[in-house]
Amino acid sequence: MKKYLILLLVAGLFAFTACSDDDDTETDDGSRIVGVWTFASVSPPNELFNPDACQTPSTIDLQSDGTVEGTFYLASEGCAASEVTDGSWEYLGDSEYAIEFPGLGVQQGIANFNGEDAFTFSTTLNFEGFEIPVVLGFTK
C-alpha cells in the first residue's frame, strides 16, 4: 500500500509540473522590414549594381502602410538618381517579399535579417533580357 501511495504522489507531482514557455522562435509578420535602409552590398559583385560605384548612397524607405519611397544611384544608369515616390511593398509570407526598388522595378525575393539593423534580399534581377541571381545587402 505504501508503494501505491508513493507512486500516486510522484504521479501527482508530474501532473502539476509544467514546462516554461521558452520558445525563442520569432514570428515574422513582415513588419521587420519597415524602415529606411541603405543599399550596402551586392553578391556576386558586379559593376552594374555596385553600391560603391556611385558617390551618393542609395536608400529605400519601406513604410508600415506598404508604400515605398527611395532613391537608387546605379552605375548602370550613369549614377543618375532613380526614384520611387509612390511604390509599394508586400509581405508574401515565409520571409518572402515583393518590393518595388528604384531603377529595378518590383522584385520578389527572400529577406534574411541579421539583427535589427541589416538584412539581405535574395532575388533574380531581369536586366536587358538576362536573369541575374543576386543577394542585395541593406543596413539602417
Phi, psi and chi 1 to 4 in degrees:
 res  aa     phi    psi   chi1   chi2   chi3   chi4
   1 MET       -  -37.1 -176.6   70.4  170.0      -
   2 LYS   -62.2  -38.7 -157.2 -178.3 -135.8 -174.5
   3 LYS   -62.7  -41.7  -71.5 -178.9 -174.0  177.5
   4 TYR   -66.5  -36.5  -67.4  115.5      -      -
   5 LEU   -66.2  -43.1 -176.6   59.6      -      -
   6 ILE   -65.6  -43.4  -68.3  173.7      -      -
   7 LEU   -60.9  -40.6 -175.8   59.7      -      -
   8 LEU   -66.1  -40.7 -173.5   59.5      -      -
   9 LEU   -65.2  -42.7  -73.2  171.9      -      -
  10 VAL   -65.1  -42.7  169.7      -      -      -
  11 ALA   -62.7  -39.1      -      -      -      -
  12 GLY   -66.0  -36.6      -      -      -      -
  13 LEU   -62.5  -44.4 -179.5   64.8      -      -
  14 PHE   -66.6  -31.7  -75.5  114.9      -      -
  15 ALA   -68.0  -29.8      -      -      -      -
  16 PHE   -99.3    3.0  -69.8  107.5      -      -
  17 THR   -93.5  128.9  -56.3      -      -      -
  18 ALA  -123.6  152.0      -      -      -      -
  19 CYS   -82.8  143.3  -64.1      -      -      -
  20 SER   -75.0  154.8   65.6      -      -      -
  21 ASP   -87.3   89.7 -175.6   14.1      -      -
  22 ASP  -114.0   28.5   60.1   -6.6      -      -
  23 ASP   -70.1  115.0 -172.7    6.9      -      -
  24 ASP   -90.8    5.1  -70.4  -23.5      -      -
  25 THR   -69.3  137.2   59.2      -      -      -
  26 GLU   -95.3  136.8  -93.5 -173.2   47.2      -
  27 THR   -89.9  135.2   57.7      -      -      -
  28 ASP  -106.2  113.1 -175.0    7.9      -      -
  29 ASP   -99.7    7.9   62.4   -1.7      -      -
  30 GLY    92.9  -11.9      -      -      -      -
  31 SER   -78.1  -12.6   63.7      -      -      -
  32 ARG   -63.2  -22.7  -70.0 -178.7   70.6 -172.8
  33 ILE   -82.9  -10.5 -153.8  161.9      -      -
  34 VAL   -66.2  131.7  171.1      -      -      -
  35 GLY   144.4  178.0      -      -      -      -
  36 VAL   -95.4  123.0  177.6      -      -      -
  37 TRP  -120.3  145.3  -60.9   92.1      -      -
  38 THR  -106.2  130.6  -59.7      -      -      -
  39 PHE   -67.5  116.4  179.8   37.5      -      -
  40 ALA  -114.4  -27.3      -      -      -      -
  41 SER  -158.5  162.0   65.0      -      -      -
  42 VAL  -142.6  139.8   63.0      -      -      -
  43 SER  -136.8  130.6  179.7      -      -      -
  44 PRO   -70.1  151.6   25.0  -30.4      -      -
  45 PRO   -60.8  138.0  -17.8   27.8      -      -
  46 ASN  -154.1  156.6   65.9   71.2      -      -
  47 GLU   -78.5  -22.1  -73.4  -53.4  -51.8      -
  48 LEU   -69.2  -38.1  -63.7  176.5      -      -
  49 PHE  -120.9   32.4  -57.5  108.9      -      -
  50 ASN   -82.4  116.7 -179.2   -4.6      -      -
  51 PRO   -66.6  -18.0   22.7  -30.5      -      -
  52 ASP   -90.6   -5.6  -62.5  -35.6      -      -
  53 ALA   -72.8  -23.8      -      -      -      -
  54 CYS  -113.7  148.0  -59.1      -      -      -
  55 GLN   -70.9  -33.3  -69.3 -176.4   -1.3      -
  56 THR   -88.4  130.7  -52.6      -      -      -
  57 PRO   -69.9  143.2   19.4  -25.4      -      -
  58 SER   -87.3  134.0  -61.4      -      -      -
  59 THR  -131.2  155.9   59.5      -      -      -
  60 ILE  -141.4  135.5 -169.6  163.9      -      -
  61 ASP  -112.5  105.5 -177.0    0.7      -      -
  62 LEU   -93.7  108.3  -57.8  166.7      -      -
  63 GLN   -91.8  155.5  -60.3  170.8    5.6      -
  64 SER   -63.8  -20.1   61.4      -      -      -
  65 ASP   -88.2    8.5   63.2   -2.8      -      -
  66 GLY    87.3    9.3      -      -      -      -
  67 THR   -98.9  161.3   58.2      -      -      -
  68 VAL  -130.7  136.2  174.1      -      -      -
  69 GLU  -131.6  145.5  -67.9 -176.9    4.9      -
  70 GLY   176.1  169.4      -      -      -      -
  71 THR  -139.0  126.0  -55.0      -      -      -
  72 PHE  -113.2  142.4  -91.7   31.3      -      -
  73 TYR  -117.2  104.1  -59.9   90.1      -      -
  74 LEU  -111.9  138.8  -58.8  174.5      -      -
  75 ALA   -60.4  -32.2      -      -      -      -
  76 SER   -65.4  -17.2   62.3      -      -      -
  77 GLU  -109.0   17.9  -57.7  -65.8  -35.4      -
  78 GLY    69.1   24.6      -      -      -      -
  79 CYS    64.2   15.9  -68.3      -      -      -
  80 ALA   -75.2  149.0      -      -      -      -
  81 ALA   -68.1  130.2      -      -      -      -
  82 SER  -112.9  118.0  -64.9      -      -      -
  83 GLU  -111.8  150.7  -66.6 -174.5   11.0      -
  84 VAL  -125.6  121.2  169.6      -      -      -
  85 THR  -112.6  -20.9   56.5      -      -      -
  86 ASP  -137.6   39.4   58.1   -7.0      -      -
  87 GLY   -79.2 -175.9      -      -      -      -
  88 SER  -143.1  160.4   64.3      -      -      -
  89 TRP  -137.2  155.8   69.3  -89.3      -      -
  90 GLU  -145.6  136.9  179.7 -178.2    3.6      -
  91 TYR   -87.1  123.3  178.8   60.4      -      -
  92 LEU   -99.5   -5.9  -55.8  172.7      -      -
  93 GLY   100.8  157.3      -      -      -      -
  94 ASP    51.6   44.5  -66.8  -30.6      -      -
  95 SER    67.3   12.7  -60.6      -      -      -
  96 GLU   -99.8  135.9 -170.2  169.7   -1.7      -
  97 TYR  -131.4  155.2  -66.6   81.5      -      -
  98 ALA  -117.1  118.6      -      -      -      -
  99 ILE  -128.5  134.8  -57.0  171.4      -      -
 100 GLU   -89.8  110.7 -174.6  172.3   -7.2      -
 101 PHE   -96.9  140.8  -70.4   98.8      -      -
 102 PRO   -60.0  130.8  -21.0   31.3      -      -
 103 GLY    77.5  -12.8      -      -      -      -
 104 LEU  -116.5  -14.0  -57.4  176.0      -      -
 105 GLY    76.7 -165.6      -      -      -      -
 106 VAL   -77.4  126.0  176.7      -      -      -
 107 GLN  -122.2  135.8  -59.5  -64.7  -38.8      -
 108 GLN  -106.8  134.0 -169.6  168.6  -35.1      -
 109 GLY  -170.2 -175.3      -      -      -      -
 110 ILE  -105.4  129.0  -58.1  -65.7      -      -
 111 ALA  -100.3  129.8      -      -      -      -
 112 ASN  -118.6  117.9  -67.9  -56.1      -      -
 113 PHE   -89.9  137.6  -69.6   89.4      -      -
 114 ASN  -114.2   79.9  -55.6  -43.1      -      -
 115 GLY    78.6 -158.1      -      -      -      -
 116 GLU   -92.2  -12.3  -64.3  -61.4  -42.0      -
 117 ASP  -113.2   10.4  -64.5  -27.4      -      -
 118 ALA  -157.8  146.8      -      -      -      -
 119 PHE  -152.5  157.2   78.3   93.1      -      -
 120 THR  -112.8  150.0   58.1      -      -      -
 121 PHE  -126.4  109.3 -172.1   74.4      -      -
 122 SER   -92.3  122.7  -58.2      -      -      -
 123 THR  -151.3  177.5 -170.5      -      -      -
 124 THR  -120.9  114.8  -59.4      -      -      -
 125 LEU   -84.9  137.3  -61.3  175.8      -      -
 126 ASN  -100.5  111.5  -65.8  -50.9      -      -
 127 PHE  -131.2  115.9 -175.3   74.6      -      -
 128 GLU    49.2   44.6  -64.6 -176.6   -2.5      -
 129 GLY    84.7   -2.3      -      -      -      -
 130 PHE  -107.0  141.4  -65.7   98.5      -      -
 131 GLU   -98.4  122.1  -68.6 -173.1  -11.1      -
 132 ILE  -119.6  107.9  -53.8  167.5      -      -
 133 PRO   -71.7  127.5   15.8  -17.2      -      -
 134 VAL  -139.3  160.6  -63.6      -      -      -
 135 VAL  -121.6  113.8  178.4      -      -      -
 136 LEU   -93.7  132.9  -53.5  174.0      -      -
 137 GLY  -105.3  138.4      -      -      -      -
 138 PHE  -132.4  145.3  -65.9   88.4      -      -
 139 THR  -131.6  158.6   58.8      -      -      -
 140 LYS   -94.5      -  -82.6 -167.8  175.8  177.5
